[in-house]
């Protein structure tokens, strides 16, 4: 490096070998020193008098595309030239320097200031310190269970669990517990059981759907009974009441309602509308019906009914194992397995307001149609979540083709959903990023495939990929068990950067337990950077255990 007193330019070429995805907390001291040295070097580049290109800018394990770093503005201390780093459009991971004139005005308008790069460094530093912790609790603790539900309660520091299978007797459970999470580091949580004032309550069940709508009502739908039968009932519990009552929604048992199903999608919109679509029936026949219920309106249970969307030739084919997300009041559905065992790569939007389906066109940045965006032929058992609802950004990863032999990458596919006026197709998804690499672990081996995992967005726009399986252990229905535990959780920063490239997924294993019990449940806190996992430990007491991954 040349000093500020020299008038000559220095040629700097940085060659940085990507470190891959090493579990955070397991990097060697030498790698930590190298990582921080590279981060400091990035900041120093802004004060260098060099006008020569820097081939590679290290991002603690990721290599950026080659961009020229031009310097043109005078340094305030030595009078030499300085540079300003620019990041092109939101999710494009490329860095360049805009040429600065004598007045300091940018000759190009395609960038941002150095604070954005500083945020990236801070994010990586945050991930370095992220770790799992077990929540210490006071008072009575729920008995151990698996295949239960856990749901965040609105903007409160609370989660609620319901049902599941007893980890000791194997019996189905019907109890409801609310956990008040600690609000300070090192604090203790407290469980409290919700006792309805009467005996009317959902039957004991597991593998059910659960959601908290309007930050108030816990809604439980369907599930598996002790005798192996499937349910299609819907219940609501007001968590704001001191003495709550379970209310059965949907009218009497003879009122229209979705048939019992599994491998389907059930989602709640921002206004509290429930949408059920697809899945398999008891005979493992793929279903194509869609149902809507306004569970968040506060109407009395007798008037809260399921309403089926009218079937037409333009509706999506019956399917199961699809991915679905909620964007405002729309439900976006893609992929899935058809009745003949084939796949589907089409995108559809369901509008609960008028219970109508609309096809979605998939295009590139120039508006040209894109095919096989989910992989050759399509994809099923993949994961999806909303990254930025205001911008319509969604992420998808994992899953497979017809079999696990055609596993799809866990590198994320990023899309921007929007409504288009004045065209035959009113909705479109623009492809922002397609998977191009295979992330690797600490030893450089590719990360294994995952299906049925949970892809969750945390409060600071980090993404977390939890659980899933590689189909090495399956039941009689071909369903895999959740074999990936807390120690294999992947986290990445989704703010103004692409997610999932080699070096972007970070395996956060620090503080994780030696094993995570089968049938654990996971949720994210919508207004904080916490991932909550509820499983159980067979230590004689056999009670539930609460684990949190904090990214502060």
C-alpha positions in Angstrom: 0.0 0.0 0.0 1.3 3.5 -0.8 1.3 6.1 1.9 -0.6 9.4 1.6 2.6 11.3 1.1 3.4 9.5 -2.1 2.0 10.7 -5.4 2.3 7.4 -7.2 -0.6 5.1 -7.5 -0.5 1.7 -5.9 -1.8 -1.4 -7.7 -3.7 -3.6 -5.3 -5.0 -7.1 -6.1 -6.8 -9.0 -3.4 -7.2 -12.7 -3.9 -9.4 -14.2 -1.3 -10.2 -17.9 -1.1 -13.8 -18.5 0.0 -14.0 -20.1 3.3 -17.3 -21.9 2.6 -20.0 -22.3 5.3 -18.3 -23.1 8.5 -20.6 -23.4 11.5 -20.4 -20.1 13.5 -18.4 -20.6 16.7 -16.2 -23.4 15.1 -13.8 -21.2 13.1 -10.2 -21.3 14.0 -8.4 -18.3 15.5 -6.5 -17.9 12.3 -9.6 -17.8 10.2 -11.2 -15.3 12.6 -8.2 -13.0 12.3 -8.2 -13.3 8.5 -11.9 -12.5 8.4 -11.7 -9.4 10.5 -8.5 -8.3 8.7 -10.4 -8.4 5.4 -13.3 -6.5 6.9 -11.0 -3.7 8.2 -9.2 -3.7 4.8 -12.5 -3.0 3.0 -13.0 0.1 5.2 -9.4 1.2 4.5 -10.0 1.1 0.8 -12.1 4.3 1.0 -8.9 6.2 2.0 -6.5 4.7 -0.5 -5.0 6.9 -3.3 -5.1 4.0 -5.7 -7.0 4.2 -9.0 -6.4 0.6 -9.9 -9.1 -2.1 -9.9 -9.5 -4.4 -7.0 -10.3 -7.8 -8.5 -12.0 -9.3 -5.5 -13.6 -7.8 -2.3 -13.8 -10.4 0.5 -17.1 -10.8 2.4 -15.9 -13.3 5.0 -16.4 -16.4 2.8 -18.0 -15.0 -0.4 -16.4 -13.8 -3.6 -18.0 -10.8 -5.3 -18.1 -10.4 -9.1 -15.2 -8.5 -10.5 -15.8 -4.7 -10.5 -13.4 -1.8 -11.0 -12.9 0.4 -8.0 -12.3 3.9 -9.4 -11.1 6.7 -7.2 -11.6 10.4 -8.1 -12.6 12.6 -5.2 -10.0 14.3 -3.0 -9.2 12.8 0.3 -10.0 15.3 3.1 -6.7 14.7 5.0 -4.0 14.4 2.3 -5.6 15.8 -0.8 -5.4 12.5 -2.6 -8.3 10.8 -4.4 -10.9 8.7 -2.6 -13.5 6.2 -3.6 -17.2 5.5 -2.8 -18.5 1.9 -3.0 -21.8 1.3 -4.7 -24.2 -1.6 -4.6 -26.4 -2.1 -7.6 -30.1 -2.7 -7.4 -31.3 -4.1 -4.1 -30.7 -7.8 -4.5 -27.9 -7.8 -7.1 -24.7 -8.7 -5.3 -22.2 -6.6 -7.2 -20.0 -3.8 -6.0 -18.6 -0.9 -8.0 -17.2 2.6 -7.5 -18.9 5.6 -8.9 -16.5 8.2 -10.3 -16.5 11.4 -8.4 -15.9 14.9 -9.9 -14.1 17.7 -8.2 -17.4 19.0 -6.7 -18.1 15.6 -5.2 -21.1 14.9 -7.5 -21.4 11.3 -8.7 -21.0 10.8 -12.4 -23.1 7.7 -12.1 -26.2 7.1 -10.0 -26.1 3.4 -9.6 -24.8 3.1 -6.0 -25.0 3.7 -2.3 -22.6 5.0 0.3 -20.2 3.1 2.4 -22.7 2.7 5.2 -24.4 -0.2 3.3 -21.2 -2.1 3.1 -20.7 -1.4 6.8 -24.1 -2.9 7.5 -23.0 -6.1 5.7 -19.9 -6.3 7.9 -22.0 -5.7 11.0 -24.5 -8.4 9.9 -21.7 -10.9 9.5 -20.3 -9.8 12.9 -23.8 -10.4 14.4 -23.9 -13.9 12.9 -20.5 -14.6 14.5 -22.0 -13.9 17.9 -25.4 -15.6 17.3 -26.0 -18.6 19.5 -28.6 -21.0 20.8 -29.8 -20.8 24.4 -32.2 -22.8 26.5 -34.9 -20.6 28.1 -35.0 -21.1 31.9 -38.6 -21.0 33.1 -40.5 -20.6 36.4 -43.6 -22.4 37.5 -45.2 -25.5 36.0 -43.9 -26.8 32.7 -46.0 -28.5 30.0 -45.4 -32.3 29.7 -43.2 -33.5 26.9 -44.7 -33.9 23.5 -44.0 -34.1 19.8 -45.9 -33.1 16.6 -47.5 -30.2 18.4 -47.9 -26.6 17.2 -46.2 -23.5 18.4 -47.3 -20.0 17.3 -46.2 -16.5 18.0 -48.9 -14.3 19.6 -49.0 -11.1 17.6 -46.5 -8.4 18.7 -46.2 -9.8 22.2 -43.3 -11.7 23.6 -45.4 -14.8 23.8 -45.8 -18.2 22.1 -48.6 -20.6 22.5 -48.5 -24.4 22.1 -51.4 -26.8 21.6 -51.9 -30.5 21.4 -49.4 -33.0 20.1 -48.4 -36.6 21.1 -47.3 -37.4 24.6 -43.6 -38.3 24.6 -44.2 -40.9 27.4 -47.6 -42.5 26.8 -48.1 -41.8 23.1 -51.5 -40.4 23.7 -52.9 -37.4 21.9 -53.1 -34.2 23.9 -55.6 -31.3 23.9 -54.0 -28.8 26.4 -53.1 -25.2 25.6 -50.1 -23.4 27.2 -48.8 -19.8 26.8 -45.2 -18.9 27.4 -44.2 -15.4 28.4 -40.7 -15.1 27.0 -38.0 -13.2 28.9 -37.6 -9.6 27.8 -34.0 -9.2 29.1 -30.8 -11.2 28.5 -30.5 -13.9 31.2 -34.2 -13.5 32.2 -36.6 -16.3 32.9 -39.8 -17.2 31.1 -43.0 -18.5 32.6 -45.5 -21.0 31.3 -49.2 -20.7 32.1 -51.9 -23.2 31.1 -55.1 -21.9 29.6 -58.1 -23.5 31.3 -61.3 -23.0 29.3 -64.3 -22.3 31.5 -66.3 -25.2 30.1 -65.5 -28.6 28.8 -66.1 -27.7 25.2 -62.7 -28.0 23.5 -61.0 -29.6 20.4 -60.4 -33.3 20.5 -56.9 -34.4 21.4 -54.8 -34.3 18.2 -51.4 -33.9 16.5 -50.1 -32.8 13.1 -52.7 -30.1 13.0 -52.7 -26.5 11.6 -52.5 -23.6 14.0 -52.4 -19.8 13.5 -52.9 -16.7 15.6 -55.1 -14.3 13.7 -55.5 -10.6 14.5 -53.0 -11.0 17.3 -55.8 -12.4 19.4 -57.4 -15.7 18.4 -55.6 -19.0 18.4 -57.2 -21.0 15.5 -56.7 -24.7 15.3 -57.8 -26.7 12.2 -57.8 -30.4 11.4 -55.2 -32.9 12.6 -54.7 -36.6 13.4 -56.7 -38.4 16.0 -55.6 -41.2 18.3 -57.3 -43.8 16.0 -55.5 -42.6 12.9 -58.5 -40.7 11.5 -58.2 -37.2 10.1 -60.2 -34.2 11.2 -61.6 -31.1 9.4 -63.0 -29.1 12.3 -61.9 -25.5 13.1 -61.7 -24.0 16.6 -60.9 -20.5 18.0 -59.7 -19.4 21.4 -59.5 -15.8 22.5 -56.1 -15.4 24.2 -56.9 -11.9 25.5 -59.7 -13.2 27.8 -59.0 -14.1 31.4 -61.3 -17.0 31.2 -61.4 -17.9 27.5 -63.7 -20.3 25.8 -63.1 -22.5 22.8 -65.5 -21.8 19.9 -66.1 -24.2 17.1 -66.3 -22.3 13.8 -67.9 -23.4 10.6 -71.5 -24.1 11.8 -72.7 -27.5 12.6 -71.2 -30.8 11.5 -73.4 -30.9 8.4 -72.3 -27.4 7.1 -70.0 -27.3 4.1 -66.3 -27.5 5.1 -63.0 -28.8 3.7 -62.7 -32.5 3.7 -60.0 -34.0 6.0 -56.6 -33.8 4.4 -52.8 -33.7 4.8 -49.8 -32.4 2.8 -52.0 -29.3 2.1 -51.6 -25.5 2.7 -53.4 -23.5 5.4 -52.5 -19.9 5.7 -54.0 -16.8 7.4 -54.0 -13.4 5.7 -53.4 -10.1 7.4 -57.1 -9.5 7.9 -57.6 -12.9 9.5 -59.0 -14.9 6.6 -58.1 -18.6 6.6 -57.3 -20.3 3.2 -57.1 -24.1 2.8 -55.9 -25.5 -0.5 -54.8 -28.9 -2.0 -53.3 -31.8 -0.2 -54.2 -35.5 -0.1 -57.4 -37.1 1.2 -57.6 -40.3 3.2 -57.1 -42.4 0.0 -54.0 -40.2 -1.0 -55.9 -38.6 -3.8 -54.6 -35.1 -4.7 -57.2 -32.4 -4.0 -57.7 -29.1 -5.9 -60.4 -27.3 -3.9 -59.8 -24.0 -2.1 -61.8 -22.8 1.0 -62.0 -19.5 2.8 -63.1 -18.6 6.3 -63.1 -15.1 7.9 -61.8 -16.2 11.3 -60.5 -12.8 12.4 -63.6 -10.7 12.0 -64.9 -11.3 15.5 -68.3 -12.6 14.2 -70.1 -15.1 16.2 -69.2 -18.8 15.5 -72.5 -19.7 13.9 -72.0 -17.1 11.2 -68.3 -17.9 10.6 -68.6 -20.4 7.8 -66.3 -22.0 5.3 -66.9 -21.0 1.7 -65.6 -23.0 -1.2 -64.2 -21.3 -4.4 -66.1 -22.2 -7.5 -64.3 -24.8 -9.6 -63.4 -23.9 -13.2 -61.1 -25.2 -16.0 -58.6 -22.4 -15.3 -58.0 -23.5 -11.7 -54.7 -25.1 -10.7 -54.5 -28.9 -11.1 -55.1 -30.9 -7.9 -51.8 -31.2 -6.0 -50.0 -31.8 -2.7 -46.6 -30.8 -1.3 -46.9 -27.3 -2.8 -45.3 -24.2 -1.4 -47.6 -21.2 -0.5 -47.0 -17.8 1.1 -49.3 -14.8 2.0 -48.6 -11.4 0.4 -51.1 -8.9 1.9 -54.5 -10.4 1.1 -53.2 -12.7 -1.7 -52.0 -16.3 -1.5 -49.2 -17.3 -3.9 -49.0 -21.0 -4.7 -46.3 -22.8 -6.7 -45.1 -26.3 -7.5 -46.3 -29.5 -6.0 -46.9 -33.1 -6.8 -49.8 -34.0 -9.1 -52.0 -37.0 -8.9 -50.1 -38.9 -11.6 -46.8 -38.4 -9.6 -45.6 -35.7 -12.0 -44.6 -32.2 -11.0 -45.9 -28.7 -11.7 -43.8 -25.5 -12.1 -46.7 -23.0 -12.5 -47.4 -20.1 -10.2 -50.9 -19.1 -9.1 -52.5 -16.4 -7.0 -55.6 -17.0 -5.0 -57.7 -14.0 -4.0 -59.8 -14.8 -0.9 -62.0 -11.7 -1.4 -63.8 -13.2 -4.4 -62.4 -16.7 -4.0 -60.8 -16.6 -7.5 -57.6 -18.0 -9.0 -55.3 -16.1 -11.3 -52.3 -17.4 -13.2 -48.9 -15.7 -12.6 -46.4 -15.1 -15.3 -42.7 -15.6 -14.5 -40.3 -13.1 -16.2 -36.8 -11.8 -16.0 -35.7 -8.2 -15.5 -36.4 -7.4 -19.2 -39.9 -8.9 -19.0 -39.1 -12.0 -21.0 -40.8 -15.2 -19.9 -38.7 -17.6 -17.9 -39.3 -21.4 -17.8 -38.3 -24.1 -15.3 -37.6 -21.5 -12.6 -38.4 -24.2 -10.0 -36.0 -26.7 -11.7 -36.6 -29.0 -14.7 -40.3 -29.9 -14.7 -41.1 -28.3 -11.3 -40.5 -28.9 -7.6 -42.3 -30.2 -4.5 -41.7 -30.3 -0.7 -39.8 -27.1 -1.0 -39.8 -24.1 1.5 -40.9 -20.5 0.9 -41.3 -17.3 2.9 -41.8 -13.6 2.4 -38.6 -11.6 2.6 -40.1 -8.1 2.2 -43.9 -7.8 1.9 -43.8 -4.1 1.0 -41.6 -4.9 -2.1 -43.2 -8.3 -2.8 -39.9 -10.2 -2.4 -40.2 -13.9 -1.7 -37.6 -16.7 -1.3 -37.8 -20.4 -2.1 -35.3 -23.2 -1.5 -34.9 -26.9 -1.1 -37.3 -29.6 -2.1 -36.8 -32.1 -5.0 -38.1 -33.2 -8.3 -39.9 -36.5 -8.8 -37.6 -38.1 -6.2 -34.7 -37.0 -3.9 -32.4 -38.1 -6.7 -33.4 -34.8 -8.3 -32.8 -32.7 -5.2 -33.2 -28.9 -5.6 -30.5 -26.6 -4.2 -30.9 -25.0 -0.8 -29.5 -21.9 -2.4 -32.5 -19.5 -2.5 -34.5 -18.5 -5.5 -35.6 -14.9 -5.1 -38.7 -13.5 -6.8 -40.5 -10.1 -6.8 -44.3 -10.5 -6.9 -46.4 -7.7 -8.3 -49.8 -6.9 -9.8 -49.8 -5.7 -13.4 -52.6 -3.7 -14.9 -53.7 -3.6 -18.5 -52.5 -7.1 -19.4 -54.3 -10.4 -19.9 -52.3 -11.9 -16.9 -52.8 -9.6 -13.9 -49.9 -10.9 -11.8 -46.3 -11.6 -12.4 -43.1 -12.7 -10.6 -39.8 -11.2 -11.6 -36.8 -13.5 -11.1 -34.3 -11.6 -9.1 -31.9 -14.5 -8.5 -31.7 -18.1 -9.5 -29.6 -20.7 -7.7 -26.2 -20.9 -9.3 -24.0 -22.5 -6.7 -24.1 -25.3 -4.2 -23.3 -24.1 -0.6 -20.7 -26.2 1.2 -19.9 -27.0 4.8 -16.7 -26.3 6.7 -14.9 -29.1 4.9 -15.9 -27.9 1.5 -18.4 -30.7 0.9 -21.8 -29.6 -0.6 -24.5 -29.1 2.0 -27.0 -32.0 1.7 -30.5 -31.6 0.2 -33.4 -30.7 2.4 -37.1 -31.1 2.0 -40.1 -30.2 4.3 -37.9 -27.6 6.1 -39.1 -24.4 7.6 -37.9 -21.2 5.9 -38.6 -18.3 8.3 -37.9 -14.5 8.2 -36.6 -12.9 11.4 -37.2 -9.3 12.4 -34.0 -7.8 11.0 -34.5 -9.4 7.6 -32.4 -12.4 8.3 -33.6 -15.7 6.9 -33.4 -19.0 8.9 -33.7 -22.5 7.5 -34.7 -25.0 10.2 -35.3 -28.7 10.2 -36.2 -30.7 7.2 -34.9 -34.1 6.2 -33.0 -35.9 3.4 -35.5 -38.8 3.0 -33.1 -41.3 4.5 -35.7 -42.3 7.0 -39.3 -42.4 5.9 -42.6 -43.9 7.1 -45.1 -46.1 5.3 -46.4 -43.0 3.4 -43.0 -41.9 2.2 -42.8 -39.0 4.6 -39.4 -38.2 6.1 -38.8 -37.4 9.7 -37.3 -34.1 10.7 -33.7 -35.1 11.1 -32.0 -31.7 10.9 -31.6 -30.3 14.5 -30.7 -26.9 15.9 -27.1 -27.5 15.2 -27.8 -27.6 11.5 -29.8 -24.4 11.3 -28.8 -22.1 8.5 -29.0 -18.3 8.7 -28.4 -15.6 6.2 -28.8 -11.8 5.9 -31.5 -10.9 3.4 -31.2 -7.2 3.6 -30.2 -5.7 0.2 -28.3 -8.8 -0.7 -28.9 -12.2 -2.3 -29.3 -15.1 0.0 -28.0 -18.7 -0.3 -24.8 -18.3 -2.3 -21.7 -20.1 -1.2 -20.6 -18.2 1.9 -24.0 -16.5 2.5 -25.7 -19.3 4.5 -24.1 -19.5 7.9 -24.6 -22.7 10.0 -25.3 -21.5 13.5 -24.3 -24.3 15.9 -23.0 -22.4 18.9 -24.9 -23.3 22.0 -27.1 -25.8 20.2 -28.0 -29.0 22.2 -26.4 -32.3 21.3 -29.7 -33.4 19.8 -33.1 -32.0 18.9 -36.0 -34.3 19.6 -38.1 -35.6 16.7 -41.4 -33.8 16.2 -40.2 -30.5 17.5 -42.1 -27.3 16.5 -40.5 -24.0 15.4 -41.7 -20.4 14.9 -40.2 -17.0 14.5 -41.0 -13.8 16.5 -42.3 -11.3 13.9 -40.9 -8.2 15.7 -37.6 -9.5 17.0 -34.6 -11.6 15.9 -35.5 -14.8 17.7 -36.2 -18.3 16.4 -38.2 -20.4 19.0 -38.0 -24.2 19.0 -40.1 -26.3 21.4 -39.1 -29.9 21.8 -38.8 -32.3 24.8 -36.0 -34.0 26.8 -36.5 -37.4 28.2 -34.6 -36.8 31.4 -36.9 -38.4 33.9 -39.2 -35.4 34.2 -40.0 -35.5 30.5 -41.2 -31.9 30.0 -41.0 -29.5 27.1 -37.8 -27.6 26.4 -37.7 -24.1 24.9 -34.6 -23.2 22.8 -34.1 -19.7 21.3 -31.7 -18.6 18.5 -31.1 -14.9 19.1 -29.7 -12.7 16.4 -29.3 -9.3 18.1 
